[in-house]
Amino acid sequence: MYFRKRLPDSVVNDCNERIVRHGLNVIRSSAVDEHDSSDGGGAGSAADQKIESKTPRPNQGSLLIDATCVPADIRHPTDLSLLNEGRELTETLIDAMYSQVRESFGHKPRTHRKQARQQFLAVAKKKRPRFLKIRKAIKQQLGHLKRNLANIDALTACGASLLAAGRHAYQKLLVVSELVRQQNILYRSDTRSIPARIVSLCQAHIRPIVRGKARCNVEFGAKISLSVTDEGFAFLDRLSFDPYNEGEDLKVQAQAYRRRYGCYPEVICADQIYRTRSNRAFCQRHGIRLSGPRLGRPKNDPELVAAERRQFVDDQRRRNAVEGKIGQGKRRYGLGLIREKLPATQGSSIAMNVLVMNLQKLLELLCLYFVLCWQLLVSAARALSSSSRELSCQLSGA
């Protein structure tokens, strides 16, 4: 935990970019050196590189972008289970605080914990409880919690310490106070949503992320924006525990691509949520082609419509790479479930997983490069041996 705290996600992302840049430079320089040694034009190529470095580079490559949710290791939250967990915490805190002021406070505050537990189990054990039953149980748990919080205030006024049950219990007590406020608003109003909704007492920073997927409509964890390049390297462009619109990240991701490679991408393959008017204007201003159909009515030219349709299908096929990269990270590299508890450690773990994916990709490229070099050496050795045999045959015949 302390190791992950000392390495936040920003530091890991910087290391990721440096490692990818260095690995690509090593592979490209070795390939260029081998080509120059075979052609014998090293001085001219160096002069050409100096001239090319002074001229602005045109748009090159493609950028594949998408966003996903990284689930956290929490129990599926319900309003009733959260209130019951908060009630049990306040009861534990009352027991610890009363032991400090037993003589001066008088009789121990009543908590009615057995009755509250029975009321909770009467609904929790049912497979499909009715809405009115759930609402009644929430009202009962809210009443128990409000009484316990009032008793904690009375014990504090008498001299008891809120740290009697430990630092973690005190931190959870602050979360319980916010939970009671939110649930009271939800109970008294017609709405079923509230900003910054608490879904876990242990991980109060986790928020519900609406995904709209067929498997699960809502996920609980950090939302990240990923970008994948032509070489197959992934970069973590944004990490947030609050829901956001990923369409706002296109400009930032394009600027990050320019910072890494020295030019804007030639094409950006993105989902429909990225194709806003602002993003289209940005791409048009910088000479970037954004995947997807153009705005307005389709043209009357059937050939142009068919060409645009083929281009759109090809872009969608290319965009599958970022979907595959996300699936690879969730299935093989731990992005499917983050077991860390703190925001800093969760961010560091997510960035570490992206870094490991890029290291594996670099290893694959290096292995492929060495295999190609070995094949070239073997073919050169065979050609040399065949030429030597022909020369020896000619000499023996002469």
C-alpha positions as CSV (number, residue, x, y, z in Angstrom):
1,M,0.0,0.0,0.0
2,Y,2.8,2.4,0.9
3,F,4.6,1.6,-2.4
4,R,1.4,2.5,-4.4
5,K,0.9,5.7,-2.3
6,R,4.4,6.9,-3.2
7,L,3.8,6.2,-6.9
8,P,0.6,8.1,-7.9
9,D,-1.0,7.5,-11.3
10,S,0.6,10.7,-12.7
11,V,4.1,9.4,-12.0
12,V,3.3,5.9,-13.5
13,N,1.8,7.5,-16.6
14,D,4.9,9.6,-17.1
15,C,7.0,6.4,-16.8
16,N,4.7,4.7,-19.2
17,E,5.3,7.4,-21.9
18,R,9.0,7.4,-21.3
19,I,9.3,3.6,-21.6
20,V,7.2,3.5,-24.8
21,R,9.1,6.3,-26.4
22,H,12.5,4.8,-25.5
23,G,11.4,1.3,-26.7
24,L,10.1,2.6,-30.0
25,N,13.3,4.7,-30.6
26,V,15.5,1.6,-29.9
27,I,13.5,-0.5,-32.4
28,R,13.4,2.1,-35.1
29,S,17.1,3.1,-34.7
30,S,18.2,-0.5,-34.9
31,A,16.1,-1.0,-38.0
32,V,17.5,2.2,-39.6
33,D,21.0,1.2,-38.8
34,E,20.6,-2.2,-40.3
35,H,19.1,-0.6,-43.5
36,D,21.9,2.0,-43.7
37,S,24.6,-0.7,-43.2
38,S,23.0,-2.7,-46.0
39,D,22.6,0.3,-48.4
40,G,25.8,2.1,-47.3
41,G,24.2,5.6,-47.2
42,G,24.6,6.6,-43.6
43,A,25.9,10.2,-44.1
44,G,23.2,11.2,-46.5
45,S,20.4,9.7,-44.3
46,A,21.7,11.7,-41.3
47,A,21.6,14.9,-43.3
48,D,18.1,14.1,-44.5
49,Q,17.0,13.5,-40.9
50,K,18.4,16.9,-39.9
51,I,16.5,18.6,-42.8
52,E,13.3,16.7,-41.9
53,S,13.5,17.6,-38.2
54,K,13.3,21.3,-39.1
55,T,10.2,21.0,-41.3
56,P,6.8,20.6,-39.6
57,R,5.6,17.0,-39.7
58,P,2.2,16.3,-41.4
59,N,-0.5,14.4,-39.6
60,Q,0.5,10.7,-39.3
61,G,-1.0,7.6,-37.7
62,S,-4.3,6.9,-36.2
63,L,-5.7,7.4,-32.7
64,L,-8.2,5.0,-31.2
65,I,-10.1,6.4,-28.1
66,D,-12.7,5.0,-25.8
67,A,-13.8,5.1,-22.1
68,T,-14.6,2.4,-19.7
69,C,-15.4,1.8,-16.0
70,V,-12.9,-0.2,-13.8
71,P,-15.1,-2.0,-11.2
72,A,-14.1,-1.7,-7.5
73,D,-14.2,-4.5,-5.0
74,I,-17.4,-3.5,-3.2
75,R,-20.7,-5.3,-2.4
76,H,-23.6,-4.4,-4.6
77,P,-25.1,-1.5,-2.7
78,T,-28.7,-1.0,-1.7
79,D,-30.1,1.8,0.5
80,L,-31.3,-0.6,3.2
81,S,-28.0,-2.5,3.4
82,L,-26.0,0.8,3.7
83,L,-28.3,2.1,6.4
84,N,-28.0,-1.2,8.3
85,E,-24.2,-1.1,8.1
86,G,-24.1,2.5,9.3
87,R,-26.4,1.6,12.2
88,E,-24.1,-1.2,13.3
89,L,-21.1,1.2,13.1
90,T,-22.9,3.7,15.3
91,E,-23.7,1.0,17.9
92,T,-20.1,-0.1,18.0
93,L,-19.0,3.6,18.5
94,I,-21.6,4.1,21.3
95,D,-20.3,1.1,23.1
96,A,-16.7,2.3,22.9
97,M,-17.5,5.9,23.8
98,Y,-19.7,5.0,26.8
99,S,-16.9,3.0,28.4
100,Q,-14.9,6.3,28.6
101,V,-17.7,8.3,30.5
102,R,-19.5,5.5,32.3
103,E,-19.4,7.2,35.7
104,S,-20.3,10.8,34.6
105,F,-22.9,10.0,31.9
106,G,-25.2,7.7,33.8
107,H,-27.2,5.0,32.1
108,K,-26.2,3.7,28.8
109,P,-28.1,5.1,25.8
110,R,-30.6,2.8,24.3
111,T,-29.9,1.5,20.8
112,H,-32.6,-1.2,20.3
113,R,-30.1,-3.2,18.2
114,K,-32.0,-6.5,18.3
115,Q,-35.2,-4.8,17.2
116,A,-33.4,-3.0,14.4
117,R,-31.7,-6.2,13.3
118,Q,-35.0,-8.0,13.1
119,Q,-36.6,-5.2,11.1
120,F,-33.7,-5.3,8.6
121,L,-33.7,-9.1,8.2
122,A,-37.5,-9.2,7.7
123,V,-36.9,-7.4,4.4
124,A,-33.4,-8.5,3.5
125,K,-34.3,-12.2,3.6
126,K,-37.1,-11.9,1.1
127,K,-36.4,-12.7,-2.5
128,R,-38.5,-10.0,-4.0
129,P,-39.7,-7.6,-1.3
130,R,-42.4,-5.1,-2.1
131,F,-41.6,-1.4,-2.6
132,L,-43.7,-0.4,0.4
133,K,-41.9,-2.9,2.6
134,I,-38.5,-1.6,1.6
135,R,-39.7,2.0,2.2
136,K,-40.9,1.1,5.6
137,A,-37.7,-0.6,6.5
138,I,-35.7,2.4,5.3
139,K,-37.7,4.7,7.5
140,Q,-37.1,2.4,10.5
141,Q,-33.3,2.3,9.9
142,L,-33.2,6.1,9.5
143,G,-35.0,6.5,12.8
144,H,-32.5,4.2,14.6
145,L,-29.6,6.0,12.9
146,K,-30.8,9.5,13.9
147,R,-31.2,8.4,17.5
148,N,-27.7,6.8,17.6
149,L,-26.2,10.0,16.1
150,A,-27.9,12.1,18.8
151,N,-26.6,9.8,21.5
152,I,-23.1,10.1,20.0
153,D,-23.4,13.9,20.2
154,A,-24.5,13.6,23.8
155,L,-21.5,11.4,24.7
156,T,-19.2,13.8,23.0
157,A,-20.6,16.7,25.0
158,C,-19.9,14.6,28.1
159,G,-16.2,14.2,27.3
160,A,-16.0,11.0,25.3
161,S,-13.7,10.8,22.3
162,L,-14.9,10.1,18.8
163,L,-11.6,8.1,18.3
164,A,-12.6,5.6,21.0
165,A,-13.3,2.9,18.4
166,G,-10.3,3.8,16.2
167,R,-9.5,6.2,13.4
168,H,-11.3,4.1,10.7
169,A,-14.5,4.1,12.7
170,Y,-14.4,7.9,13.0
171,Q,-13.8,8.3,9.2
172,K,-16.8,6.0,8.6
173,L,-18.9,8.0,11.0
174,L,-18.4,11.1,8.8
175,V,-19.6,9.0,5.8
176,V,-22.6,7.8,7.8
177,S,-23.6,11.4,8.6
178,E,-23.6,12.2,4.8
179,L,-25.4,8.9,4.1
180,V,-28.2,9.8,6.5
181,R,-28.6,13.2,4.9
182,Q,-28.8,11.7,1.4
183,Q,-31.2,9.0,2.4
184,N,-33.4,11.4,4.2
185,I,-33.7,13.5,1.1
186,L,-34.4,10.5,-1.1
187,Y,-37.1,9.3,1.3
188,R,-38.9,12.6,1.5
189,S,-38.7,13.4,-2.2
190,D,-39.9,11.7,-5.4
191,T,-36.4,11.5,-6.9
192,R,-34.3,8.3,-6.8
193,S,-31.0,10.0,-7.7
194,I,-28.8,12.5,-5.8
195,P,-25.4,14.0,-6.6
196,A,-22.3,12.3,-5.1
197,R,-24.3,9.3,-3.9
198,I,-22.6,7.2,-1.2
199,V,-22.5,3.5,-2.3
200,S,-19.9,2.2,0.2
201,L,-18.9,3.2,3.7
202,C,-15.3,1.8,3.3
203,Q,-14.8,3.5,-0.1
204,A,-16.7,6.7,0.1
205,H,-15.1,8.0,-3.1
206,I,-16.8,5.4,-5.3
207,R,-19.7,6.7,-7.3
208,P,-22.2,4.8,-9.5
209,I,-21.2,5.0,-13.2
210,V,-24.1,4.5,-15.7
211,R,-22.8,2.5,-18.6
212,G,-25.9,1.4,-20.4
213,K,-24.5,-2.0,-21.2
214,A,-26.6,-5.1,-21.7
215,R,-24.8,-7.0,-18.9
216,C,-24.9,-4.4,-16.2
217,N,-26.5,-0.9,-16.6
218,V,-24.6,0.6,-13.6
219,E,-21.0,-0.1,-12.5
220,F,-19.2,1.1,-9.4
221,G,-15.6,2.2,-9.7
222,A,-13.3,4.6,-11.5
223,K,-14.0,5.8,-15.0
224,I,-11.0,6.0,-17.3
225,S,-10.3,7.3,-20.8
226,L,-7.9,5.3,-22.9
227,S,-6.1,6.0,-26.2
228,V,-4.4,3.3,-28.4
229,T,-2.0,4.1,-31.2
230,D,-1.1,2.2,-34.4
231,E,1.6,0.2,-32.6
232,G,-0.8,-1.1,-30.1
233,F,0.3,0.9,-27.1
234,A,-2.3,2.2,-24.6
235,F,-2.2,5.4,-22.6
236,L,-4.3,6.5,-19.6
237,D,-5.5,10.0,-20.5
238,R,-8.0,10.5,-17.7
239,L,-9.1,8.8,-14.4
240,S,-12.0,10.0,-12.4
241,F,-14.2,8.5,-9.7
242,D,-17.0,10.9,-10.6
243,P,-19.1,10.3,-13.8
244,Y,-18.2,12.5,-16.8
245,N,-18.8,12.8,-20.5
246,E,-15.9,11.2,-22.3
247,G,-16.7,13.3,-25.4
248,E,-14.9,16.2,-23.7
249,D,-11.6,14.3,-23.8
250,L,-11.0,14.2,-27.5
251,K,-9.2,17.5,-27.7
252,V,-7.0,16.6,-24.8
253,Q,-6.2,13.2,-26.2
254,A,-5.3,14.7,-29.6
255,Q,-3.0,17.2,-27.9
256,A,-1.4,14.4,-25.9
257,Y,-0.8,12.5,-29.2
258,R,1.0,15.5,-30.6
259,R,3.1,15.8,-27.5
260,R,4.2,12.2,-27.7
261,Y,4.7,11.9,-31.5
262,G,5.3,15.4,-32.7
263,C,2.3,15.6,-34.9
264,Y,-1.5,15.2,-34.8
265,P,-3.0,11.9,-35.9
266,E,-4.3,11.5,-39.4
267,V,-7.5,9.9,-38.3
268,I,-9.3,9.5,-34.9
269,C,-11.5,6.5,-34.6
270,A,-14.1,7.1,-31.9
271,D,-17.6,6.3,-30.8
272,Q,-20.7,8.3,-31.5
273,I,-20.5,10.2,-28.2
274,Y,-17.2,11.9,-29.4
275,R,-18.8,13.2,-32.6
276,T,-19.9,16.6,-31.3
277,R,-19.9,19.8,-33.2
278,S,-17.1,21.1,-31.1
279,N,-14.9,18.1,-31.7
280,R,-15.7,18.1,-35.4
281,A,-14.6,21.7,-35.7
282,F,-11.4,20.9,-33.8
283,C,-10.6,18.1,-36.1
284,Q,-11.3,20.1,-39.2
285,R,-9.2,23.0,-38.0
286,H,-6.1,20.7,-37.5
287,G,-6.6,18.5,-40.5
288,I,-7.8,15.4,-38.6
289,R,-10.4,13.0,-40.0
290,L,-12.9,12.0,-37.4
291,S,-14.6,8.6,-38.0
292,G,-18.3,8.5,-38.6
293,P,-20.8,9.8,-41.0
294,R,-20.9,13.5,-41.8
295,L,-23.6,15.8,-40.5
296,G,-26.6,16.7,-42.6
297,R,-28.4,14.9,-45.3
298,P,-26.6,12.2,-47.3
299,K,-25.4,13.2,-50.8
300,N,-27.2,12.3,-53.9
301,D,-24.2,10.7,-55.4
302,P,-24.5,6.9,-54.8
303,E,-20.8,6.3,-55.4
304,L,-19.8,8.9,-52.8
305,V,-22.3,7.4,-50.3
306,A,-21.0,3.9,-50.9
307,A,-17.4,5.1,-50.4
308,E,-18.3,6.9,-47.2
309,R,-20.0,3.7,-46.0
310,R,-17.0,1.6,-46.7
311,Q,-14.8,4.1,-45.0
312,F,-17.1,4.1,-41.9
313,V,-17.0,0.3,-41.8
314,D,-13.2,0.3,-42.1
315,D,-12.9,2.8,-39.2
316,Q,-15.2,0.7,-37.0
317,R,-13.0,-2.3,-37.7
318,R,-9.9,-0.4,-36.7
319,R,-11.7,0.9,-33.6
320,N,-12.1,-2.7,-32.4
321,A,-8.4,-2.5,-31.3
322,V,-9.2,-0.2,-28.4
323,E,-12.1,-2.4,-27.4
324,G,-9.8,-5.4,-27.5
325,K,-7.2,-3.6,-25.4
326,I,-9.8,-2.8,-22.7
327,G,-10.9,-6.4,-22.7
328,Q,-7.3,-7.6,-22.5
329,G,-6.7,-5.4,-19.5
330,K,-9.8,-6.6,-17.7
331,R,-9.3,-10.3,-18.4
332,R,-5.5,-10.7,-18.1
333,Y,-4.1,-7.7,-16.3
334,G,-6.4,-7.0,-13.3
335,L,-8.6,-4.2,-14.7
336,G,-11.7,-6.3,-14.3
337,L,-11.6,-5.8,-10.5
338,I,-9.5,-3.4,-8.5
339,R,-9.0,-4.7,-4.9
340,E,-7.3,-1.6,-3.5
341,K,-9.4,0.5,-1.2
342,L,-7.9,4.1,-1.3
343,P,-8.3,6.5,-4.2
344,A,-4.5,6.9,-4.6
345,T,-3.8,3.2,-4.5
346,Q,-6.6,2.5,-6.9
347,G,-5.3,5.0,-9.4
348,S,-1.8,3.7,-9.1
349,S,-2.9,0.1,-9.7
350,I,-4.9,1.1,-12.8
351,A,-1.9,3.0,-14.2
352,M,0.4,0.0,-13.4
353,N,-1.9,-2.3,-15.3
354,V,-1.7,-0.1,-18.4
355,L,2.1,0.1,-18.0
356,V,2.4,-3.7,-17.8
357,M,0.3,-4.1,-21.0
358,N,2.7,-1.8,-22.9
359,L,5.7,-3.6,-21.5
360,Q,4.3,-6.9,-22.8
361,K,3.7,-5.2,-26.2
362,L,7.3,-4.0,-26.3
363,L,8.5,-7.4,-25.5
364,E,6.5,-8.9,-28.4
365,L,7.9,-6.3,-30.8
366,L,11.4,-7.0,-29.6
367,C,11.0,-10.7,-30.0
368,L,9.5,-10.2,-33.5
369,Y,12.5,-8.0,-34.4
370,F,15.0,-10.5,-33.2
371,V,13.2,-13.3,-35.1
372,L,13.4,-11.2,-38.3
373,C,17.1,-10.4,-37.8
374,W,17.8,-14.1,-37.2
375,Q,16.0,-15.0,-40.4
376,L,18.0,-12.4,-42.3
377,L,21.2,-13.8,-40.9
378,V,20.3,-17.3,-41.8
379,S,19.3,-16.4,-45.3
380,A,22.6,-14.4,-45.7
381,A,24.6,-17.3,-44.4
382,R,22.9,-19.7,-46.8
383,A,23.5,-17.3,-49.7
384,L,27.2,-17.0,-48.7
385,S,27.6,-20.8,-48.4
386,S,26.0,-21.4,-51.8
387,S,28.2,-18.8,-53.5
388,S,31.3,-20.3,-51.9
389,R,30.3,-23.8,-53.2
390,E,29.8,-22.4,-56.7
391,L,33.2,-20.7,-56.5
392,S,34.9,-23.9,-55.3
393,C,33.3,-25.9,-58.1
394,Q,34.5,-23.3,-60.7
395,L,38.0,-23.5,-59.3
396,S,38.1,-27.3,-59.2
397,G,36.8,-27.4,-62.8
398,A,39.4,-25.0,-64.0
